[in-house]
Amino acid sequence: MPICGIMISIMTNSKIKLVKIPGNGKGIVAQATIKKDEIIAEYDGQVVHLHSKWNNNLADHVIQFAPKSWRATNGLAKYLNHSCEPNCGLLGLFTIVAMRAIRVGEQLTWDYEMTENNKNERWSMNCHCGTRSCRKIIGAYRHLPLAIRRKYRGYISSWLVEAKIPYVKRT
């Protein structure tokens, strides 16, 4: 967004704040009502590739945007926790938006499988989101069931949609 001729990125919505989430570390909650499709935050930081120099902080806070490429964030996006019943999703490659209206005090979450598709299976984690539909493991997009893909339509990273990655049942 141009301000006085300078391009300024909208990195973090002023309606969100970082808080302690009991049993879950840090997370993001709404401090004002957020409308469906409102921008929450953007991944706007360092780009890393498969053979880049990684560190634990970087590895835990990037999203994949191509087969061997990831991007970090300089904002609060890295504190959005995973949920198997998320209220946020991706617009394009780097913009997190609300998938529905979000109430004051509600934690903002997204499904990490909306961006990730490591072919070598080296990244996965146990899920403890506690939702009725918890899949127990978070990993690659190719393991995201077709019914969930349909539910998330319009909120999955565009690189995955354009790649037409087929569903593969988790073994």
C-alpha positions as CSV (number, residue, x, y, z in Angstrom):
1,M,0.0,0.0,0.0
2,P,1.6,3.3,-1.0
3,I,2.1,5.9,1.6
4,C,3.9,9.1,0.5
5,G,5.2,7.3,-2.5
6,I,6.7,4.4,-0.4
7,M,5.4,0.9,-0.7
8,I,4.4,-0.4,2.8
9,S,3.4,-4.0,3.3
10,I,0.4,-4.8,5.5
11,M,2.2,-7.5,7.6
12,T,0.0,-7.8,10.6
13,N,-3.6,-6.8,11.3
14,S,-4.0,-4.4,14.2
15,K,-7.0,-6.5,15.5
16,I,-4.8,-9.4,16.6
17,K,-2.5,-9.8,19.5
18,L,0.1,-12.3,20.8
19,V,-0.9,-14.1,24.0
20,K,0.1,-17.1,26.1
21,I,-2.1,-20.1,25.2
22,P,-2.4,-22.5,28.1
23,G,-0.6,-25.8,27.2
24,N,0.3,-24.5,23.8
25,G,2.9,-21.8,24.2
26,K,2.1,-18.6,22.4
27,G,-0.7,-17.9,20.0
28,I,-2.7,-15.2,18.3
29,V,-6.2,-14.0,19.4
30,A,-8.6,-11.5,18.0
31,Q,-9.0,-8.3,20.0
32,A,-11.7,-7.0,17.7
33,T,-14.2,-8.8,15.4
34,I,-12.5,-9.9,12.2
35,K,-14.5,-10.3,8.9
36,K,-14.4,-13.2,6.5
37,D,-11.5,-12.7,4.0
38,E,-9.9,-10.0,6.1
39,I,-6.1,-10.0,6.0
40,I,-4.6,-11.3,9.2
41,A,-0.8,-11.4,8.5
42,E,1.7,-12.0,5.8
43,Y,4.8,-14.1,5.4
44,D,7.2,-11.4,4.3
45,G,10.6,-12.4,5.4
46,Q,13.6,-14.4,4.3
47,V,13.3,-16.9,1.5
48,V,15.1,-20.2,2.1
49,H,15.7,-23.1,-0.2
50,L,16.3,-26.8,0.4
51,H,20.0,-26.4,0.5
52,S,20.0,-23.1,2.4
53,K,21.5,-22.7,5.9
54,W,18.7,-23.5,8.3
55,N,18.3,-23.0,12.1
56,N,15.6,-24.3,14.4
57,N,13.8,-21.0,14.6
58,L,13.7,-20.7,10.9
59,A,12.6,-24.3,10.4
60,D,9.7,-23.9,12.9
61,H,8.4,-20.6,11.4
62,V,8.4,-20.9,7.6
63,I,5.8,-21.8,5.0
64,Q,6.5,-23.6,1.8
65,F,5.7,-21.9,-1.5
66,A,7.4,-24.1,-4.1
67,P,8.7,-27.7,-4.1
68,K,12.1,-26.7,-2.6
69,S,11.4,-23.1,-1.3
70,W,10.1,-21.6,2.0
71,R,9.5,-18.2,3.4
72,A,9.8,-16.8,6.9
73,T,7.9,-13.9,8.4
74,N,9.0,-10.7,10.2
75,G,5.6,-10.4,11.9
76,L,3.1,-12.2,14.1
77,A,2.2,-14.8,11.4
78,K,4.7,-17.2,12.9
79,Y,2.6,-17.5,16.1
80,L,-0.6,-18.7,14.4
81,N,-1.1,-22.2,15.7
82,H,-2.3,-25.2,13.7
83,S,-5.9,-26.5,14.0
84,C,-7.6,-29.3,12.0
85,E,-10.7,-27.0,12.2
86,P,-9.0,-23.6,11.3
87,N,-10.6,-20.2,11.0
88,C,-7.8,-18.8,8.8
89,G,-6.3,-19.9,5.5
90,L,-4.0,-18.7,2.7
91,L,-4.7,-16.3,-0.1
92,G,-2.1,-16.7,-2.9
93,L,1.2,-17.8,-1.4
94,F,2.0,-15.6,1.6
95,T,-1.2,-13.9,2.9
96,I,-3.2,-15.4,5.8
97,V,-6.9,-14.4,5.8
98,A,-9.9,-15.2,7.9
99,M,-12.0,-18.1,6.4
100,R,-15.0,-16.9,8.4
101,A,-15.9,-14.2,10.8
102,I,-13.8,-14.4,14.0
103,R,-15.0,-13.3,17.4
104,V,-13.2,-11.2,20.0
105,G,-11.0,-13.5,22.2
106,E,-11.1,-16.3,19.6
107,Q,-7.7,-17.9,18.8
108,L,-6.7,-17.6,15.2
109,T,-5.5,-20.8,13.6
110,W,-4.8,-22.4,10.2
111,D,-4.1,-25.8,9.0
112,Y,-0.3,-26.2,8.2
113,E,-1.1,-28.7,5.5
114,M,-2.5,-25.8,3.5
115,T,1.1,-25.0,2.5
116,E,3.5,-27.9,3.1
117,N,4.3,-30.8,0.8
118,N,7.8,-32.0,1.5
119,K,8.3,-35.0,-0.7
120,N,10.8,-36.7,1.6
121,E,8.5,-36.9,4.6
122,R,11.1,-35.3,6.8
123,W,8.7,-32.8,8.3
124,S,5.6,-33.9,10.3
125,M,4.4,-33.3,13.8
126,N,1.9,-34.7,16.2
127,C,-1.3,-32.7,16.4
128,H,-2.9,-31.8,19.7
129,C,-5.5,-29.3,18.5
130,G,-8.2,-31.1,20.3
131,T,-10.9,-30.6,17.7
132,R,-13.5,-33.2,16.9
133,S,-11.9,-33.8,13.5
134,C,-8.2,-33.8,14.6
135,R,-6.1,-35.9,12.2
136,K,-3.4,-36.5,14.9
137,I,-0.5,-35.9,12.5
138,I,0.3,-32.7,10.6
139,G,2.4,-33.1,7.5
140,A,2.2,-32.9,3.7
141,Y,-0.7,-31.5,1.6
142,R,-0.8,-34.8,-0.3
143,H,-2.2,-36.4,2.8
144,L,-5.0,-33.9,3.3
145,P,-8.2,-35.7,2.5
146,L,-10.2,-34.6,-0.5
147,A,-13.3,-33.7,1.6
148,I,-11.1,-31.3,3.6
149,R,-9.5,-29.9,0.5
150,R,-13.0,-29.1,-0.8
151,K,-13.9,-27.5,2.5
152,Y,-10.7,-25.3,2.3
153,R,-11.2,-24.4,-1.4
154,G,-10.0,-20.8,-2.0
155,Y,-7.8,-20.9,1.2
156,I,-5.0,-23.4,0.2
157,S,-1.6,-22.0,-1.0
158,S,-1.9,-21.4,-4.7
159,W,1.3,-23.4,-5.4
160,L,-0.3,-26.6,-4.2
161,V,-3.6,-26.0,-6.1
162,E,-1.7,-25.2,-9.3
163,A,0.5,-28.3,-8.9
164,K,-2.7,-30.5,-8.8
165,I,-1.1,-32.7,-6.2
166,P,-3.1,-36.0,-5.8
167,Y,-4.3,-37.3,-2.5
168,V,-2.1,-40.0,-1.0
169,K,-3.5,-41.9,2.1
170,R,-1.2,-41.5,5.1
171,T,0.5,-44.9,5.9
